[in-house]
Amino acid sequence: MYAEVIVDISASNVDKIFDYDITGFDVCEGTRVKVPFGKFETEGFIIRIKQNTNYDKSKVKSIICAVDDFAVITSEMIELMHHMCNLYHLKYIDALRLFIPSEMRTGKVKSLSKKVVEFVGDKQQIEAKLRKNAKNQWGLLNFLETDKTYYKTDLFNKFTNVAVNKFVEMGVLQESELQNRRTPAFNKIDKLVVEHTNLQKRAITQILEEDGKTRLLFGVTGSGKTEVYMSTIENVISQGKTAIMLVPEISLTPQVLANFKARFGEQVAILHSGLSAGERFDEWKRIRLGEAKIVVGARSAIFAPITNVGIIIIDEEHEQSYNSESNPRYFTKDVAEFRKNHNNCKLVLGSATPSLESFYKAETGEYKLIEMPVRINGRDMPKIQIVDMLGEIRAGNNGMFSRTLLYELEHCFKNNKQAMLFINRRGFSSFMRCMECGYIAKCSDCDVSLVYHKDEEKLKCHYCGKRYRALTQCPECNSKKIRQGAVGTQKIVEALKEYFPQVKAFRMDNDTTQVKNAHQKILGEFAKTTPAVLVGTQMIAKGHDFKDVTLVGIVDGDQSLYQTDYKSTERTFELITQMAGRAGRNESEGKVILQTYAPRHYAYKFIANYNYKGFYSKEINLRETALFPPFTTIIRLLFTSENEDLVREITKKCHNGIFDISKEFEQDFVYFDAMKSPITKIQNKHRYQILIRIKKQNERQIIDKIFDECDKHQNAKVSFFVEINPQSLS
């Protein structure tokens, strides 16, 4: 018998299938094995078992051993590997590594177990065998109860090792191992008895209908989508199937997990990057062995080794965090579609602000649209008041807060309520600039400005993490006239303390949530503090439900509006609408203050009225006229290397080869050019890109030809990535 093995080495020259002899080994497809490879040993994954090999049998090496006592990769994941490699041009091993915890591959994590003993003897018979002066043995005998299990270490502490081991030797105590599972922490809440609204009942019925279509659940914030998710999962579980529930942010996971644990108990497992290595491994193993029926988690949970899937739900489906922007690059929705087809299960995409591509598919009939247009409590959406910050400057207010926002904050706090302030920029200020010569402090390894963090008196690069001393004078002209750039979360909190010293201000961004369970702690403390204000980046803009939040302030609504990206207006609409939805979710009326320097921009007119369909109609017409997705496909080829001359040369060779393809498919190419990336360097690697926009008709054929052309120019010193419809072009 022979096995086809993918070795655990991410290199183009070994990105192939190797045959190994498995005669005499009890292994199956998906087993992780140790194999000889060249002069060394390495790990690999069996992806197929066969009777014969096309190679010279005398030269086919044998595997050394199986690493685990079960198959770590399911047959579905092996099929998914082939699908992803074909779709995204990935290496086999880069796809396979997505399917198991990373620490498992390095041997840094394994199952924990404790030795336990069970009393199986007869006390009268044992008494006859004990010496009268064996005090610890007599004490142990009197302590033990029939058919009761004890941790061996606990008995050691009470009665000494000698006494316990003597009873094991006598057969009085029967020894075994008990798995000690590391369980992620979560806030326990009582199970809620919920009466469904008519809209919820209709949505549940429409999701459970059998027609094979993906569902787009379009419901305003606070419309009760989570209850719809849980009820449909409950139905699926009752049929003996399993479920996957995805949320976009780690900060949302504890809240969702608490709700699911209250409803489904130990049937729920959680997977996300905020878990410890041991917790992640134990949860993953529980899923793989069929002990969990529901998986809750962020993007990576789409690869959970759960079988017999009945439903997959992607909440806040518009979120760009569902798309991997580092190797291996993939779209979560593509993977979910594959799993849906493989398991013949339901796929539900939910959002108050669906992506234009998803809503377009619903409009054209590819998806089934389910609408929930009103809040579950029947209340109106919070009123959005747009404040012209240029008008504030003309009136003599040069601060970061408008007079309107300050008045509403004061009113909110006087009523013992809570506020949330959103600015999608962490740190104290976005850059430091010399006012004499114009010098801006930049990272030496990345072509980006450094962000000032006042609490540490440091300048930080948000791309590579490098730190520098804050500027006190310009290194170019020695001027001490240093000015800080646009404000971040840290500066907002500092300003709030000056205006409202008695009010507790919480901050939630990537800097304050580095520690394990930090999200949970910040949100938990904010929830029980009144009056209070939570300042944060986009991680506070979705999913959170606080009954006392009556005011939301968007400090800088324009931040994402003028990015060099065809999705910038859509992203602005999504972010502000989602953030606005945090206010007035309970009995008290909500209010939103939106500060902008461009109050007449068309996006704000639609935002102020929560008019998603109007915005969609305007934006989709612009996309169709300009031939942007969903009417075309954008292909971005990104080349990176520490050697700029080499990466430029490889980019040019690929460009020349693709130029021939563009002539062959002249009618399909809408745009084609090569250039430096907008961010020209990250982590000391120079970045060049080729951007292509093609029509849909011959899309797959053109993409495959582009892959083949780029493969001809592979170089070990140049990394090459392909992105289809990238979320960012920076």
N, C-alpha and C positions, 0 to 999 in steps of 0.2 A: 504494500500500500504506500501511496505517496501523497504528500501534501503540498499545495501551493502556498507559499509563505511570503508575506511582505515584511522585510526587515525594518526595525525601528531606527532608521537612519534617514534624515531628511536631506538628501542630496540627489541632484538630477541624474547622476551616473548610476545610481542604484535604485532609481524609481521604476522598478520592474518586479515581476513575479519570479520567485526562485522555487525550484523543486527540492524537497527533502524526503528522505525515506522515513516512514513512521512505523515500519514493521515492528511489532511487539509493544507498541505504545498505545495506551487507551486514551486517545485524543479525538476531538471532533472539530468541525468547522467553528471558528470563533475562539479557539483555545490560544492562549498566549504561551509561547514556547521559547526555550533557550536553544540557540542554534550556533554551530560553528560558522564563521563568516570570515574568509581570508585567513589571517593569522590569529584572529581574535574570536571571542564569543560575543554574541549580542542577542537581544530579544527580538521576537517577531510574532506575527499573527497568522494563524492558519485561516485562509479564506476559501479553500476548497480541498476536498479529499477525493482522490481518484485511484483507479486500479493500476494505472500504468504511467510511464513518463516517456517523453520523446527524446530525452537525453540518454547518453551512455550510462547505464545503470551502475557500472563499476565506479563512475566518477561522482554519482549522486551521494552526498553526505547524509548522515542520519541526524535527526534532531537529538539534542542532549537530554531534555526533559520538559515536562509541562511545568509552567510557573505557578498556575493556580489549579484548584481542584474542580473548577467549573469553567465553562466557556464564557469569556468576558465580553465577546462581541456577538450579538444576535444575528441571525440570518438576514433579518430586515436591514440591520446596519451595514452588512456587507453589500447588499444591493444598493443602499444609499451611498456608500463609498463610491461605487462605480458611477452612479448617477451624478454625484457632485464633482468627481474628477472630470467627467465629460462636459458638464455644464459650466464649471468655473476654471477648468484647466489646472486642477490641483494635483499635487503629488499624492500617491496612494496613502503614504504614511501620515501626511498632514491631515487628511480626512479622517483616518482611523484614530488619530490622537484626540480628536474631538469627542470620541465616544466613551472614553474612560477618564477618571480623575488623573490629572497630570502627576500627582505625587505617587500614584500607584505604579507608574512606569519606572520611576527612579528608586522604588523600594523604600521610600521614606514613610510610607504609611501602610498599615496592615490591620487586620482585625484584632481587637483586644478581647482577652478572655480571662476569667477568674476561675480558680479551682474551687469547686464546691464539693461538699460531702453530705451524704444522706444516711441517717441512722436506720440500719436494716436488721439489727440484732435483737436478741431477747434478753431483757435486763436481768432476769433471775439466773439464766445460764452464765452471763458475764460476771455477775457478782461472785460466783463460785470460783472464778479464775483469778480474781484480783487479790493482790496482797493488801492486808489491812492498812499498812502504812503508806500506800500509794494515793496520797491525798488528791493530787491533781486528776488521777484517773477516776477516783470515786466522785469527785466534783463534776467532771465531764459527764460521767454516766447519769448522774442525777439531773443534769441540765438537759440532756438530749431527750427529744420526743420522737416517737415512731413516725416514719414516713415524712419527716420534716428535713428540708435542705438548709445547710448552713455554709456561709463563706468560710473556707479553711483558715484564712488569715485572721478572721474574727475569733475563731476557736483557739488559734495559736496565742492570741493576746490574752485570752481569759484563762487558758489551762496549760500553757507551754506546748512547744513543738513535740516534745517527747511523748506526752500523753496522747496527743491527737494522732501522731504517726503510729503509735502502738495500736490504737483502735483500728486504724486503716489496715495494718498488718494482720490483725486478728479477724478482719472481715466484718467488724462491727460497723465501721463507716465505709460506705461505698463512694469512691472518688470519681468525679467527672469534671468536664470543663463547661463553663457557662459563658456565652458571648456577652461582653460588656459593651453595650451600644452607646456611642456618644450622640446625644440628642441635641439638636439646635434649640436655643432658648426662644420662647415666644410668650406673648402676653395672653394669659388664659381669660377667656370671656365666656359668659353664659350663652347657651344656645338660644337664639331668638326664634320665637314663633311669629312668622310673617304671613300676613294676609296679602295675597297678590292683587295688584290693580288689574283692570281689564287689559291695559296695554302689556303688562308683564305676562298675563295668561296667553295673550295672542302671540307674543314673541316666543314663548316657550313652545307653543304648538307649532309655530312656523319653523322653528329650528329643528324640531323632531320629525318633521315631514320627510319622507323618503323620496328625494329627487336627484341626489348626487351633487347638487350645487353647493359651492361655498356660500356661507351666509355673511352679509355685512349688516351688523347690528348698529344702526345709526341712532344713538340716543343722547339727548342733552345731558350735561353734567348733573348728577343728582336724580336721574330718571329711574334708577334701580336696576342697572345692568348687572351688577354683581349678584343680586338675587336670581336673576334670570340664568346667569352662568351656573350657579350652585344647583338650581332646580333641574336644569338639563343634565348636569353631571349626575345628580341623584338618580334620575331616570336611567341613564346609561349604566351606572353601577348596579342598579337593581336587575339589569339584564346579564350580569356577570362579566361586563367589559370594564375597561380602564379609561382614565382621562388624563390629559395634560392641560394645565392652566398657566399661561405665560403672562407676566407683567413686565413693563419696560425698565423699572428702576428697582435696585436693591431696597431703597427706602420704602417702597410699597409692599415688599414681600412680607415683613412681619405682620402688617395689618391684614393682608389677604390671608396669610397663614393662620392667624388667630381665628378669623371667621370660618375657615375651612376645618380647622381642628375642632372648633365648637360643634360643627355640623357632622363631620365624618370621622373624628377621632384618629386612631392609629392607622387608618387606611391612607392617611396623607403623608407624603414625604416631600422634602424641600431641597432644591438644588440652586445654588447661586454662589458667586465668587466671595461673598462675605462670610461664608462658613469657614471654620478651621479645616485643616486637611483631614483630620480624623472624622469630623462631623460629615464632611462631604463624602468621604469614602464609605462610611457606615450607611448614610442615606442612599447612596448610589447602589451599594450591595443589597440593601433591603428591597430596592426597586427591582434589581436584576434577578433576585431570588423569588420575586412574586409576592413579597410580604406587604407591599404598598400597592394600592389601586389608583391613587390620585397623586400626580406630581405637580407641585406648585413651584414656580421659579422664574428667573430671568431668562435671557436669550438662550443660554447653553442648555436649559432644561428641555429644549426641543429634541435633544439627542438622548434623552433619558431612555434606558434599556427596558422600557415597559412594553409588554406584549398585549395583543388583543385590544388595541386602542379603539374606543368607541366614540370619543370626541376630543378635539383639540381646540382650545380657545386662546386667541391672542388679543388681550385687552390693550387699549390704546394703540391700535394697530398702525397708526400713522407715525409712531415714534421712530426716529432714525437710529436709536440705540439697538433696534432689532437687526440692524445690518452691520456685519463685522467689517471694520475698516482696517484691520491688520491681518497678516497671514495666519490662517487661511481665510480668505474673503468669501463670504456667503450671505444670502438673504434668508432670514428666518422663515419668511412666507413661502419661499421656494421649497425649503425643507419640509415645512408643514404640508404643502400640497402633495409632495411625494408620499409622506406618511399617511395622509388622508386617502390617497389612491391605493396604497399598499394594503391598508387595513379596512378599506371600504367604510370609512367612518365620517363623522361630521367634522367640518371645519368652520369655526365662527370667528370672524374678525369684528371687534367692537371698538367704537370710538364716538366721541361727540364731534370730532373734527376729522373725518376719514381722509386719508391721502387722496389726492385727485385721481391717481391711477386706480385706486380701489373703487371710488365712487363712479368713475367712468365705466368700469367693468360691471357695476350694478346697473347703470343706466343702459348699457348695451346688452344686458341680459346674461352675461357670463356669471355674475354673482346674483344671489337673491337678496333684495333689499328689505330689511325689517326696520321700521321706524318707531322710536319712542320719543315724541316731540315735547313732552311736558315732564316736569319734576314730579317725583313720587308723592311729595307733600302738597301738590297742587299749587304751590307758590310760583310767582313769576321769577324769571331769572333776575339776578341783581342788576340794577341800573348802572350803565357805564357812562361816566362823565369824562369827556376828553378835555384836557387842559393844554393850551398852547404855551409851551415854555418860552417861545420867542416873545410872546406877550408879557410873560413874567419878567423877562430881562428888560423889556421896555419900561415896565413899571418899577424897575429898580431892584428886583429880586434876582440875584445871581446865584442863589443857593441851589442845592440839588432837590429840595422839596418845594413844590408850589405852595402858594398860600392856601389853596383849596385842600391839598393833601394834609397840610398841618392842621387846618381847622377840623377836618374829618377825623384825624388821628386823636386829637384832643377830645372830641365828642365821643368817640369810640371808647377811649380809656375812662372817661367820666362815667360812662354807663357800665363799667366793669366788664367790657367785652374784649375780644381779641382782634388783632389785625395781622395781615400777612403782606410783606413787601417783597416784590420780585425784581431782581436785576440779574441778568444772566452773565455776570462777570464776578469772579471771586477775587480775593485780595483787597488791598486798600486803593490802589489806582493802577490803571492798565499799562502805564509806562512812566519813565522819568525823562524829561527833555531839558536841554540847556537852552535858555532863552536868549543867549548871545549868539551862538553859532549854529543852533538847531540840532546838535548831537542828541541822539536817542540811544539809551543803553540797550544793547542787543546781546543775545546769547552767542558765545563764541562757536558753539557747535550747531546752532539752529538759526535760520534766517528769520527770527521773530524778536519782537521787543520783550524786555523783561518786565514782569509785574512786581510792583512794590507791595511787600507785606510788612505792615508797620509793627505788628506785635513781635516780630523777630528781627526787625530792622534789616531785612534782606530783600534782594531782588531775586525773583525765581523765574525759571523757564518752565512754562506749563506744558512743554512738549517733551523735554528730556529730564526735567527735574533738577537741573544744575542750579546752584545758588551762588550769589555774588553779594558783596557788601553794597549797601545802599549808597547812592551818590550824595556827597556833600559839596563836591565841586566837579566841574566838567573835566574829564581826562584829556580833552582836545584843546580847550582854550583856557582852562583853569578858572573859568567864571564860577561864582557861587550862586548865580541866578538859576536855580534848578526848579522846574515846575513839574507838578504831577499831572498825569493825564486823566482820562475818564475814570469815574469812581467805580469801586467794587463793593461787595457785600460787607467787607470789614469796615470801610469808611462809612457806610450807611449806618451800621450798628453804633459806631462812635458818635455820629451826629445825633442819632436818636437819644443816646444817653445824655447829651447836652440839652435837648429840647424837653425830654420826659425822663428825668433822673429817677423817678419813683417807679417806672414801669420796667419790668423784666424784659430784656431783649435777647432772643435766641438767634443763633446764626447756623445755617445749614448749607454747606457746600463741600467740595472735595477736600478742603483743608480741615474741616471740623468733623469729618466722618471717616477718618483713616483708621481709627481704633475699632476693634470688633464690637458689634452691637451699638455703635455710636448713633446710627439712624434711630434705632429704637429708643434710646435714652433721650435724645433731643426731642423727638416727637412726643414721647410719654410725658416729659416734664412740661412741655408747652401745653399739652392737652389739659393738664390739671392746674395751670397758672392763669389767674385773671386779676387785673388786666395784664396783657402780654402782647408781644409782637414777635413774629417769626420772619426773619430776613433770609432769603435764600435764592439759589439759582434754579434752573429748571427742574431740579429734583423735588421742589416743593409745589410744582405747578400742576400736578395731576394726581388723581386717585385719593388724596387725603380728605378726610371728612371730620371736621371739627365743629361741634354744635355752636360754639361761642364766637366763631369768626364771622364778623359782620362787615368788615372792611378789607378790601384788597387794594394795594397800591402798586401800579406798574411804574417804576421809577424812570425807566428809559425804554419806551415802547419801540424806538427806532433802531435799536441795536442790531437786530437781525434783518431789518428791512432793506438795508443797502449793501448786503454782502454780495460779492461777485458770483452769483449763483442763480440759476433760473428758478430755484425753489424758495428763494428768500422771502417773497411775499406770502407764499403758502405757509412757510414756517412761522412767520410773524402772526398770521391769523390763528394758527393752531395754538401757539404758546400763550397768546393773550387770552383767547377764548377759554383755554383750559385753566389758566390762572384765575380768570374771572369766576369760574365755576366753583372756586373754593369758598366764596362768600355766600351767606344766607342760606345755608343748607338745612337749617332747623327752623325754629319758629320766628326768630328775629329776621327782619328785612336786611338784605345785603346791599352793599354799595361798592362800586369799583371806580378808582381814580386812575385814568390813563394819561400819563405825561408824555408829550411828543413835541418835536420841533417841526413836524409835517402834518398838521391836523387835517389838511385837505386831501391827503393820500386816499385813494379809493378803498384801500384795505380797511381803514378805520371806519368808513361809513358802514361797511358790512359787519365789522366787529361790534360796533355800538348797538346794532340791532340783532345780534346773534343770527345773522342771515347767512348761514353756510351755503344754502343753495344759490343765493344771489352771487356770493363770492365765487362759488364753483363755476357758475355760468360765465362770469367775466373772465376768470383765469383760464378755463378750458378753451375758450375762444382765442385768447392770446397764444396759448400753447399750439393750437391747431394752425393759426396763421403763421407763427414763427417756426413751425415744425420741430417742436420739442416733445419729449415723452408726455403722454402715452402714444403719441402719433409717430414717434421715431424711437430709436434705441441709441443711447449714448454709450460708447465704448471708450474707456480710458485705459491706456497702457502706461504704467508708471515704472520708470527705471531708476534705480538708486545705486550709488557706489561712492566709496571714499575717493576714488580717482575720477575727477571731473572729465578729463580728456577721454577716458575710456567709456564712461557712461554716455557722453555726447556722441562718440563714435558708434556705439551699439544702437543708440536711438536713431541715428541717421541711417544706418543699414536697414533697420526694421522699417523706417519711414519709406525708404526707397522701394523695399519689397512690397509694402502695402499700397504704394502708389500704383504698381502694376495691377493689384487686385481692384483698386478704384477705377481703373480704366476698363477692366473686364465687367464691372458692375456699375457703370457710370450713372445709370438712372437711379441707383439706390443710394449713392453717397450724397448726403446733404451738406456735410462739413468734414474737412480732413486737414489737420495741421499738426506740426510738432513744435514744441516750445519748452522753455524752463517751466517748472511748476511754480504757481504763485508763491508758495513757500519753498524757496530754492534749496534749502538745506535743513535737515533734521538729524540730530545725533551725529553730526559730522559727515553725513552722507548727502552728496549732491543729488538733486532730484530733477529729472527731465520727464516729459510726458508727451504722448501722442493722443490727441482727442479726435474722435470720429463720431459722426452722427449719421445713422443709416435708416432707411425706411424698413418697414416690417416684413415686406414680401419675401425677401431672400435672406433674412436675418441670420438664421442658424448656419446656412452655407457660408456666408461671408465671415462670421465669427470663427468657424472652424478653420477657414483658410488663413485668417489672421493669426490664430494660434500656431498653425504649421509654419508660417513665415517667421514668427518670432523664435520658435524652437531652433531654427537654423542658426541663429546668432547667439545662442546661449553662451554665457561666460561666467566662470566661477566667481569672479570679482564683481559681478553686476547682478543685483536682484531685480526680478521682473514680475510684476503683478498685473492682472487683468481685472478691471472692474466694469460690470455692466450696470448702467444707470446709477452711477455713484451718488451718494447722498451729499458729498462735498467734493468740490473740484480744487481744493486748496492743496 
